[in-house]
Amino acid sequence: MNSLSDYNLAQFQRQLEAWGFKAAHAKPLLRSFYANGGEVGWPVLAVPRGLQARIGADGGGLASALAARQVAADGTIKLLLRLADGRTVESVVMPAYREDRVAGCVSSQVGCALACDFCATTQSGFERNLSPGEMVEQFLHLRREAKAAGRRLQTVVFMGMGEPMLNLENVLEAVRRMAGGELGSLGWRQITVSTVGIVPGIDAMGAADLNINLAVSLHAPDDATRAQLIPSGRRFSVEDIMAAADRFQARNHGRPVSIQYCLLAGVNDSLEQARQLAALLAGRRMHVNLLHYNATGLSLTGRAYAPSARSAAEAFIGELRARRVVAHFRRSRGQEIDAACGQLRRRAAGAEVPRFQP
Protein backbone atom coordinates (compact mmCIF):
# COMPACT_ATOMS: atom_id res chain seq x y z
CA MET A 1 0.00 0.00 0.00
CA ASN A 2 1.34 3.43 -0.95
CA SER A 3 -0.83 5.85 1.02
CA LEU A 4 -3.04 6.02 4.09
CA SER A 5 -5.92 6.51 1.65
CA ASP A 6 -5.60 2.80 0.81
CA TYR A 7 -6.77 1.78 4.29
CA ASN A 8 -10.09 1.72 6.04
CA LEU A 9 -9.98 1.81 9.83
CA ALA A 10 -9.95 -1.96 10.41
CA GLN A 11 -7.24 -2.49 7.78
CA PHE A 12 -5.04 0.19 9.27
CA GLN A 13 -5.48 -1.18 12.77
CA ARG A 14 -4.22 -4.54 11.53
CA GLN A 15 -1.33 -2.86 9.73
CA LEU A 16 -0.23 -1.03 12.88
CA GLU A 17 -0.26 -4.25 14.84
CA ALA A 18 1.79 -5.92 12.11
CA TRP A 19 4.34 -3.11 12.47
CA GLY A 20 4.43 -3.62 16.23
CA PHE A 21 2.37 -0.58 17.28
CA LYS A 22 -0.93 -0.21 19.12
CA ALA A 23 -4.09 -0.41 17.01
CA ALA A 24 -5.49 2.51 19.04
CA HIS A 25 -3.29 4.90 17.04
CA ALA A 26 -5.16 4.09 13.82
CA LYS A 27 -8.24 6.23 14.29
CA PRO A 28 -6.55 9.54 15.28
CA LEU A 29 -3.99 9.12 12.51
CA LEU A 30 -6.61 8.54 9.83
CA ARG A 31 -8.89 11.27 11.15
CA SER A 32 -5.99 13.74 10.94
CA PHE A 33 -5.10 12.50 7.45
CA TYR A 34 -8.65 13.07 6.19
CA ALA A 35 -9.13 16.38 7.98
CA ASN A 36 -5.92 17.82 6.51
CA GLY A 37 -6.55 16.79 2.90
CA GLY A 38 -4.14 13.88 2.85
CA GLU A 39 -1.48 14.96 5.32
CA VAL A 40 -1.08 13.86 8.92
CA GLY A 41 -0.94 16.74 11.41
CA TRP A 42 1.94 15.41 13.45
CA PRO A 43 2.23 18.23 16.01
CA VAL A 44 -1.22 17.46 17.41
CA LEU A 45 -0.87 13.67 17.52
CA ALA A 46 0.71 11.86 20.45
CA VAL A 47 2.13 8.87 18.59
CA PRO A 48 5.56 7.23 18.95
CA ARG A 49 8.38 8.71 16.89
CA GLY A 50 8.98 5.31 15.38
CA LEU A 51 5.43 5.25 14.05
CA GLN A 52 5.78 8.77 12.68
CA ALA A 53 8.87 7.67 10.77
CA ARG A 54 7.14 4.54 9.52
CA ILE A 55 4.11 6.45 8.27
CA GLY A 56 6.35 8.94 6.52
CA ALA A 57 8.23 6.16 4.80
CA ASP A 58 5.18 4.10 3.95
CA GLY A 59 2.89 6.72 2.50
CA GLY A 60 1.91 9.57 4.79
CA GLY A 61 0.93 11.69 1.79
CA LEU A 62 -1.10 11.06 -1.36
CA ALA A 63 -0.18 8.57 -4.05
CA SER A 64 -1.76 10.72 -6.78
CA ALA A 65 -0.32 13.96 -8.09
CA LEU A 66 -1.74 17.04 -9.77
CA ALA A 67 -1.15 16.80 -13.54
CA ALA A 68 -3.15 19.88 -14.57
CA ARG A 69 -5.38 22.48 -12.96
CA GLN A 70 -7.83 24.80 -14.68
CA VAL A 71 -9.72 27.62 -12.97
CA ALA A 72 -12.75 29.31 -14.53
CA ALA A 73 -13.92 32.85 -13.91
CA ASP A 74 -16.89 31.54 -11.91
CA GLY A 75 -14.54 29.76 -9.48
CA THR A 76 -14.95 26.25 -10.89
CA ILE A 77 -11.71 24.28 -10.60
CA LYS A 78 -11.00 21.29 -12.85
CA LEU A 79 -8.25 18.94 -11.69
CA LEU A 80 -6.47 16.29 -13.72
CA LEU A 81 -4.89 13.84 -11.28
CA ARG A 82 -2.13 11.43 -12.20
CA LEU A 83 -2.42 8.07 -10.46
CA ALA A 84 0.44 5.86 -9.30
CA ASP A 85 0.37 3.86 -12.56
CA GLY A 86 0.51 7.00 -14.72
CA ARG A 87 -3.16 7.01 -15.73
CA THR A 88 -5.21 10.17 -15.19
CA VAL A 89 -8.68 11.02 -13.90
CA GLU A 90 -10.67 14.22 -13.50
CA SER A 91 -12.18 15.84 -10.41
CA VAL A 92 -14.05 19.13 -10.11
CA VAL A 93 -14.66 21.76 -7.42
CA MET A 94 -17.79 23.87 -7.96
CA PRO A 95 -18.72 26.91 -5.83
CA ALA A 96 -22.02 26.43 -4.02
CA TYR A 97 -24.76 29.00 -3.47
CA ARG A 98 -23.26 29.78 -0.07
CA GLU A 99 -19.95 31.60 -0.34
CA ASP A 100 -18.28 29.44 2.31
CA ARG A 101 -19.01 26.09 0.63
CA VAL A 102 -18.19 24.09 -2.49
CA ALA A 103 -19.47 20.93 -4.13
CA GLY A 104 -17.16 18.25 -5.50
CA CYS A 105 -17.37 15.81 -8.41
CA VAL A 106 -15.25 12.65 -8.51
CA SER A 107 -14.59 9.89 -11.04
CA SER A 108 -15.13 6.17 -10.46
CA GLN A 109 -13.26 4.70 -13.45
CA VAL A 110 -10.39 5.52 -15.78
CA GLY A 111 -12.33 6.15 -18.98
CA CYS A 112 -15.73 4.56 -19.58
CA ALA A 113 -17.11 1.62 -21.54
CA LEU A 114 -20.69 2.81 -22.01
CA ALA A 115 -20.11 4.80 -25.22
CA CYS A 116 -22.68 7.53 -24.51
CA ASP A 117 -22.59 9.41 -27.78
CA PHE A 118 -22.44 12.97 -26.45
CA CYS A 119 -19.83 12.35 -23.73
CA ALA A 120 -16.10 13.10 -24.08
CA THR A 121 -15.01 10.53 -21.48
CA THR A 122 -16.12 7.53 -23.50
CA GLN A 123 -14.09 8.57 -26.55
CA SER A 124 -10.92 7.30 -24.88
CA GLY A 125 -12.51 3.95 -24.02
CA PHE A 126 -12.38 2.08 -20.73
CA GLU A 127 -9.06 1.38 -19.02
CA ARG A 128 -9.80 0.19 -15.49
CA ASN A 129 -11.81 0.65 -12.32
CA LEU A 130 -10.54 2.97 -9.61
CA SER A 131 -9.74 1.55 -6.19
CA PRO A 132 -11.46 2.94 -3.08
CA GLY A 133 -8.23 4.70 -2.17
CA GLU A 134 -7.98 6.39 -5.57
CA MET A 135 -11.50 7.75 -5.20
CA VAL A 136 -10.75 8.86 -1.64
CA GLU A 137 -7.68 10.71 -2.91
CA GLN A 138 -9.86 12.74 -5.28
CA PHE A 139 -11.99 13.67 -2.28
CA LEU A 140 -8.88 14.74 -0.37
CA HIS A 141 -7.57 16.82 -3.30
CA LEU A 142 -10.96 18.57 -3.41
CA ARG A 143 -10.80 19.23 0.33
CA ARG A 144 -7.40 20.85 -0.16
CA GLU A 145 -8.75 23.07 -2.91
CA ALA A 146 -11.75 24.08 -0.82
CA LYS A 147 -9.60 24.90 2.19
CA ALA A 148 -7.20 26.97 0.06
CA ALA A 149 -10.19 29.00 -1.15
CA GLY A 150 -11.44 29.56 2.38
CA ARG A 151 -14.41 27.27 1.81
CA ARG A 152 -15.64 23.87 2.99
CA LEU A 153 -16.36 20.85 0.82
CA GLN A 154 -20.05 20.32 1.50
CA THR A 155 -21.22 17.68 -0.97
CA VAL A 156 -19.69 15.10 -3.31
CA VAL A 157 -21.24 13.51 -6.38
CA PHE A 158 -19.92 10.49 -8.27
CA MET A 159 -20.67 12.00 -11.65
CA GLY A 160 -17.23 12.31 -13.22
CA MET A 161 -15.51 9.83 -15.50
CA GLY A 162 -16.95 6.32 -15.55
CA GLU A 163 -20.15 4.52 -14.55
CA PRO A 164 -20.21 4.08 -10.75
CA MET A 165 -22.59 1.11 -10.86
CA LEU A 166 -20.00 -0.89 -12.82
CA ASN A 167 -17.49 -0.39 -9.99
CA LEU A 168 -20.04 -0.37 -7.20
CA GLU A 169 -18.19 -2.36 -4.54
CA ASN A 170 -15.23 0.03 -4.66
CA VAL A 171 -17.51 3.08 -4.90
CA LEU A 172 -19.44 2.10 -1.78
CA GLU A 173 -16.22 1.42 0.14
CA ALA A 174 -14.96 4.89 -0.86
CA VAL A 175 -18.30 6.38 0.23
CA ARG A 176 -17.97 4.73 3.65
CA ARG A 177 -14.53 6.29 4.12
CA MET A 178 -15.62 9.74 2.91
CA ALA A 179 -18.95 9.94 4.70
CA GLY A 180 -18.55 7.97 7.92
CA GLY A 181 -17.70 9.68 11.18
CA GLU A 182 -14.60 7.54 11.74
CA LEU A 183 -12.70 9.00 8.77
CA GLY A 184 -13.94 11.64 6.32
CA SER A 185 -17.04 12.70 8.27
CA LEU A 186 -18.67 14.33 5.24
CA GLY A 187 -22.05 12.80 6.05
CA TRP A 188 -24.08 10.18 4.20
CA ARG A 189 -26.72 12.55 2.86
CA GLN A 190 -24.00 14.74 1.38
CA ILE A 191 -23.06 12.11 -1.21
CA THR A 192 -24.84 11.37 -4.50
CA VAL A 193 -24.08 8.51 -6.88
CA SER A 194 -25.11 9.03 -10.50
CA THR A 195 -25.84 6.32 -13.05
CA VAL A 196 -27.05 6.12 -16.63
CA GLY A 197 -29.46 3.48 -15.40
CA ILE A 198 -27.71 0.21 -14.58
CA VAL A 199 -30.67 -1.51 -12.93
CA PRO A 200 -28.80 -4.22 -10.94
CA GLY A 201 -26.46 -1.54 -9.60
CA ILE A 202 -29.34 0.66 -8.47
CA ASP A 203 -30.85 -2.29 -6.61
CA ALA A 204 -27.51 -3.23 -5.07
CA MET A 205 -26.89 0.31 -3.89
CA GLY A 206 -30.33 0.37 -2.33
CA ALA A 207 -29.62 -2.91 -0.56
CA ALA A 208 -26.41 -1.44 0.89
CA ASP A 209 -28.63 0.92 2.91
CA LEU A 210 -26.08 3.73 3.20
CA ASN A 211 -28.61 6.57 3.18
CA ILE A 212 -26.93 8.27 0.21
CA ASN A 213 -28.61 9.91 -2.80
CA LEU A 214 -29.30 8.56 -6.28
CA ALA A 215 -29.21 10.51 -9.54
CA VAL A 216 -30.34 8.91 -12.80
CA SER A 217 -28.97 10.32 -16.05
CA LEU A 218 -32.04 9.74 -18.19
CA HIS A 219 -31.56 12.27 -21.04
CA ALA A 220 -34.62 11.04 -22.96
CA PRO A 221 -38.15 10.00 -21.99
CA ASP A 222 -38.45 7.24 -24.59
CA ASP A 223 -36.41 4.15 -25.38
CA ALA A 224 -35.74 4.96 -29.03
CA THR A 225 -34.17 8.37 -28.43
CA ARG A 226 -32.33 7.14 -25.37
CA ALA A 227 -30.80 4.21 -27.23
CA GLN A 228 -29.33 6.65 -29.78
CA LEU A 229 -27.66 8.63 -27.01
CA ILE A 230 -26.85 5.87 -24.54
CA PRO A 231 -26.22 2.38 -25.94
CA SER A 232 -26.97 0.78 -22.54
CA GLY A 233 -30.52 2.01 -23.14
CA ARG A 234 -30.96 -1.04 -25.35
CA ARG A 235 -30.40 -3.25 -22.30
CA PHE A 236 -32.41 -1.34 -19.71
CA SER A 237 -35.64 0.31 -20.79
CA VAL A 238 -36.82 3.62 -19.38
CA GLU A 239 -39.62 1.75 -17.62
CA ASP A 240 -37.18 -0.67 -15.98
CA ILE A 241 -34.90 2.15 -14.86
CA MET A 242 -37.73 4.13 -13.33
CA ALA A 243 -39.00 1.03 -11.53
CA ALA A 244 -35.51 0.53 -10.05
CA ALA A 245 -35.47 4.20 -9.00
CA ASP A 246 -38.83 3.66 -7.30
CA ARG A 247 -37.43 0.69 -5.38
CA PHE A 248 -34.37 2.67 -4.32
CA GLN A 249 -36.51 5.57 -3.19
CA ALA A 250 -38.75 3.29 -1.14
CA ARG A 251 -35.72 1.83 0.63
CA ASN A 252 -34.19 5.27 1.13
CA HIS A 253 -37.00 6.70 3.27
CA GLY A 254 -38.72 8.29 0.28
CA ARG A 255 -35.96 10.81 -0.40
CA PRO A 256 -36.42 12.17 -3.95
CA VAL A 257 -34.32 10.71 -6.75
CA SER A 258 -32.78 13.25 -9.12
CA ILE A 259 -33.38 12.86 -12.85
CA GLN A 260 -30.53 14.32 -14.90
CA TYR A 261 -31.51 15.52 -18.36
CA CYS A 262 -28.99 17.15 -20.70
CA LEU A 263 -30.79 19.26 -23.30
CA LEU A 264 -29.50 18.68 -26.85
CA ALA A 265 -30.76 20.80 -29.72
CA GLY A 266 -33.13 18.93 -31.99
CA VAL A 267 -32.58 15.64 -30.17
CA ASN A 268 -34.43 15.59 -26.85
CA ASP A 269 -35.69 19.14 -26.30
CA SER A 270 -39.09 19.23 -27.97
CA LEU A 271 -42.32 20.11 -26.17
CA GLU A 272 -43.63 16.63 -26.92
CA GLN A 273 -40.62 15.12 -25.20
CA ALA A 274 -41.20 17.42 -22.23
CA ARG A 275 -44.77 16.10 -22.05
CA GLN A 276 -43.51 12.52 -22.24
CA LEU A 277 -41.06 13.19 -19.41
CA ALA A 278 -43.80 14.78 -17.32
CA ALA A 279 -46.05 11.76 -17.91
CA LEU A 280 -43.20 9.46 -16.89
CA LEU A 281 -42.79 11.33 -13.60
CA ALA A 282 -46.50 11.69 -12.83
CA GLY A 283 -47.16 10.36 -9.33
CA ARG A 284 -43.43 10.12 -8.59
CA ARG A 285 -41.73 12.35 -6.01
CA MET A 286 -38.64 13.08 -8.06
CA HIS A 287 -37.06 16.24 -9.38
CA VAL A 288 -35.48 17.03 -12.73
CA ASN A 289 -32.11 18.71 -13.14
CA LEU A 290 -31.89 20.16 -16.65
CA LEU A 291 -28.31 20.48 -17.87
CA HIS A 292 -26.91 22.83 -20.49
CA TYR A 293 -24.65 20.86 -22.82
CA ASN A 294 -20.94 21.70 -23.04
CA ALA A 295 -20.02 20.95 -26.65
CA THR A 296 -17.17 18.44 -27.01
CA GLY A 297 -16.74 18.24 -30.78
CA LEU A 298 -17.61 15.24 -32.93
CA SER A 299 -19.13 12.27 -31.12
CA LEU A 300 -18.27 8.59 -31.51
CA THR A 301 -20.83 8.37 -34.32
CA GLY A 302 -19.51 11.54 -35.99
CA ARG A 303 -22.33 13.78 -34.82
CA ALA A 304 -21.78 17.33 -33.54
CA TYR A 305 -24.26 17.85 -30.72
CA ALA A 306 -25.22 21.38 -29.72
CA PRO A 307 -26.86 22.83 -26.61
CA SER A 308 -30.53 23.70 -26.86
CA ALA A 309 -31.36 27.29 -27.68
CA ARG A 310 -32.38 29.33 -24.67
CA SER A 311 -35.93 29.67 -25.95
CA ALA A 312 -36.26 25.90 -26.40
CA ALA A 313 -34.81 25.23 -22.95
CA GLU A 314 -37.18 27.72 -21.32
CA ALA A 315 -40.15 26.22 -23.17
CA PHE A 316 -39.09 22.74 -22.08
CA ILE A 317 -38.88 23.59 -18.39
CA GLY A 318 -42.08 25.61 -18.64
CA GLU A 319 -43.92 22.57 -19.99
CA LEU A 320 -42.59 20.41 -17.14
CA ARG A 321 -43.61 22.91 -14.49
CA ALA A 322 -47.04 23.38 -16.05
CA ARG A 323 -47.52 19.66 -15.52
CA ARG A 324 -46.44 19.88 -11.86
CA VAL A 325 -42.95 18.47 -12.30
CA VAL A 326 -40.31 19.93 -9.99
CA ALA A 327 -37.57 21.02 -12.39
CA HIS A 328 -34.56 23.33 -12.26
CA PHE A 329 -31.67 24.26 -14.48
CA ARG A 330 -28.34 23.21 -13.08
CA ARG A 331 -26.04 26.17 -13.28
CA SER A 332 -23.50 25.88 -16.10
CA ARG A 333 -19.96 25.89 -14.82
CA GLY A 334 -16.55 26.48 -16.33
CA GLN A 335 -17.59 27.06 -19.91
CA GLU A 336 -14.24 28.67 -20.81
CA ILE A 337 -12.27 25.66 -19.53
CA ASP A 338 -12.51 21.92 -20.29
CA ALA A 339 -15.51 21.53 -17.99
CA ALA A 340 -17.32 18.58 -19.56
CA CYS A 341 -16.43 15.10 -18.30
CA GLY A 342 -13.36 13.79 -20.10
CA GLN A 343 -12.44 16.98 -21.94
CA LEU A 344 -9.35 17.87 -19.94
CA ARG A 345 -8.06 14.31 -19.98
CA ARG A 346 -8.57 14.06 -23.73
CA ARG A 347 -6.73 17.33 -24.29
CA ALA A 348 -3.88 16.17 -22.07
CA ALA A 349 -3.56 12.94 -24.04
CA GLY A 350 -3.25 14.79 -27.34
CA ALA A 351 -1.40 17.98 -26.54
CA GLU A 352 0.03 20.13 -23.82
CA VAL A 353 -2.63 21.12 -21.30
CA PRO A 354 -3.06 24.86 -20.68
CA ARG A 355 -2.93 25.64 -16.97
CA PHE A 356 -5.69 28.23 -16.69
CA GLN A 357 -5.42 30.39 -13.57
CA PRO A 358 -7.69 33.13 -12.27
QUIVENUR-V232025 format. One record per pair of residues at least 6 apart in sequence whose C-alpha atoms are under 8 Angstrom apart, sorted by the first residue. I is the first residue (numbers start at 1). J is the second residue. Records with the same first field share a line. If there is no record, write none. Layout:
I = J / J
//
This chain:
1 = 58 / 59
2 = 58 / 59 / 63
3 = 58 / 59 / 60 / 61 / 62 / 63
4 = 30 / 33 / 59 / 60 / 61 / 62
5 = 38 / 62 / 133 / 134 / 136 / 137
6 = 132 / 133 / 134
7 = 133
8 = 177
9 = 26 / 27 / 30 / 182 / 183
12 = 23 / 26
13 = 22 / 23 / 24 / 25 / 26
14 = 23
16 = 22 / 23 / 25 / 26
17 = 23
21 = 51
25 = 47
27 = 182 / 183
28 = 45
29 = 40 / 45
30 = 40 / 183
31 = 182 / 183 / 184
32 = 39 / 40 / 41
33 = 39 / 40 / 41
34 = 140 / 183 / 184
35 = 184
36 = 143 / 144
37 = 140 / 141 / 142 / 143 / 144
38 = 60 / 61 / 62 / 137 / 140 / 141
39 = 60 / 61 / 62
40 = 60 / 61
42 = 52
62 = 137
63 = 83 / 84 / 137
64 = 81 / 82 / 83 / 84 / 134 / 137
65 = 81 / 82 / 83
66 = 79 / 80 / 81 / 82
67 = 79 / 80 / 81 / 82 / 88
68 = 79 / 80 / 81 / 353 / 354 / 355
69 = 77 / 78 / 79 / 80 / 355 / 356 / 357
70 = 77 / 78 / 79 / 337 / 338 / 354 / 355 / 356 / 357
71 = 77 / 78 / 334 / 337 / 356 / 357 / 358
72 = 333 / 334 / 335 / 336 / 337 / 356 / 357 / 358
73 = 334 / 358
74 = 95 / 333 / 334
75 = 94 / 95 / 334
76 = 92 / 93 / 94 / 95 / 333 / 334
77 = 92 / 93 / 94 / 334
78 = 90 / 91 / 92 / 93 / 338 / 339
79 = 90 / 91 / 92
80 = 88 / 89 / 90 / 91 / 344 / 345
81 = 88 / 89 / 90 / 91 / 138
82 = 88 / 89
83 = 89 / 134
87 = 110
88 = 110 / 345
89 = 107 / 109 / 110 / 111 / 161 / 345
90 = 106 / 107 / 160 / 161 / 341 / 342 / 344 / 345
91 = 104 / 105 / 106 / 107 / 138 / 142 / 160
92 = 104 / 105 / 106 / 142
93 = 102 / 103 / 104 / 105 / 142 / 145 / 146
94 = 102 / 103 / 104 / 333
95 = 101 / 102 / 103
96 = 102 / 103
99 = 151
100 = 150 / 151 / 152
101 = 146 / 151 / 152 / 153 / 154
102 = 146 / 151 / 152 / 153 / 154 / 155
103 = 153 / 154 / 155 / 156 / 157
104 = 139 / 142 / 153 / 154 / 155 / 156 / 157
105 = 156 / 157 / 158 / 159 / 160
106 = 135 / 138 / 139 / 156 / 157 / 158 / 159 / 160 / 161
107 = 135 / 138 / 158 / 159 / 160 / 161 / 162
108 = 129 / 130 / 135 / 158 / 160 / 161 / 162 / 163 / 164 / 167 / 171
109 = 126 / 127 / 128 / 129 / 130 / 161 / 162 / 163 / 164 / 167
110 = 126 / 127 / 128 / 129 / 130 / 161 / 162
111 = 121 / 122 / 124 / 125 / 126 / 127 / 128 / 161 / 162 / 342
112 = 121 / 122 / 124 / 125 / 126 / 127 / 161 / 162 / 163
113 = 122 / 125 / 126 / 162
114 = 122 / 163 / 230 / 231 / 232
115 = 122 / 123 / 125 / 230 / 231 / 300
116 = 122 / 229 / 230 / 231
117 = 228 / 229 / 230 / 299 / 300 / 301
118 = 229 / 296 / 299 / 300 / 305
119 = 296 / 299 / 340 / 341 / 342
120 = 296 / 299 / 340 / 341 / 342 / 343 / 346
121 = 161 / 162 / 341 / 342 / 343 / 346
122 = 342
123 = 299 / 300
124 = 346
129 = 167
130 = 167 / 170
131 = 170
132 = 170 / 171 / 173 / 174
133 = 174
135 = 171 / 174
136 = 174 / 177 / 178
139 = 156 / 178
142 = 153
143 = 152 / 153
146 = 152 / 153
147 = 153
154 = 186 / 190
155 = 186 / 190 / 191
156 = 190 / 191 / 192
157 = 191 / 192 / 193 / 194
158 = 164 / 191 / 192 / 193 / 194
159 = 193 / 194 / 195
160 = 341
161 = 341 / 342
163 = 194 / 195 / 196
164 = 171 / 193 / 194 / 195
165 = 195 / 198 / 201 / 202
166 = 198 / 201
168 = 201 / 205
172 = 205
175 = 188 / 191
177 = 183 / 184
178 = 184 / 185 / 186 / 187
179 = 185 / 186 / 187 / 188 / 190 / 191
180 = 186 / 187 / 188
181 = 187
188 = 210 / 211 / 212
189 = 211 / 212 / 213
190 = 212 / 213
191 = 212 / 213
192 = 212 / 213 / 214 / 215
193 = 212 / 213 / 214 / 215
194 = 214 / 215 / 216 / 217
195 = 214 / 215 / 216 / 217
196 = 216 / 217 / 218 / 230 / 232
197 = 216 / 217 / 218 / 233 / 236 / 241
198 = 236 / 241
199 = 236 / 240 / 241 / 244
202 = 244 / 245 / 248
203 = 244 / 247 / 248
205 = 248
206 = 247 / 248 / 251 / 252
207 = 251
209 = 251 / 252
211 = 252
212 = 252
213 = 255 / 257
214 = 257 / 258
215 = 257 / 258 / 259 / 260
216 = 245 / 257 / 258 / 259 / 260
217 = 259 / 260 / 261
218 = 226 / 238 / 259 / 260 / 261
219 = 226 / 260 / 261 / 262 / 263 / 268
220 = 226 / 261 / 268 / 273 / 277
221 = 238 / 273 / 276 / 277 / 280
222 = 238 / 276
223 = 233 / 234 / 237 / 238
225 = 267 / 268
226 = 233
227 = 233 / 234
245 = 257
249 = 255 / 256 / 257
256 = 285 / 286 / 287
257 = 285 / 286 / 287
258 = 286 / 287 / 288 / 289
259 = 286 / 287 / 288 / 289
260 = 288 / 289 / 290 / 291
261 = 288 / 289 / 290 / 291
262 = 290 / 291 / 292 / 293
263 = 269 / 290 / 291 / 292 / 293 / 307 / 308 / 313
264 = 293 / 305 / 306 / 307 / 308
265 = 305 / 306 / 307 / 308 / 309
266 = 308
269 = 308 / 312 / 313 / 316
270 = 312 / 316
271 = 315 / 316 / 319
274 = 316 / 317 / 319 / 320
275 = 319 / 320 / 323
277 = 320
278 = 320 / 323 / 324 / 325
281 = 325
282 = 325
286 = 326
287 = 325 / 326 / 327
288 = 325 / 326 / 327 / 328
289 = 327 / 328 / 329 / 330
290 = 317 / 327 / 328 / 329 / 330
291 = 329 / 330 / 331 / 332
292 = 307 / 308 / 329 / 330 / 331 / 332
293 = 306 / 307 / 308
294 = 306 / 307 / 335 / 339 / 340
295 = 304 / 305 / 306 / 307 / 340
296 = 340 / 343
297 = 304 / 305
298 = 304 / 305
299 = 305
317 = 327 / 328
320 = 326 / 327
321 = 327
333 = 339
337 = 356
338 = 344
344 = 353
347 = 353
//
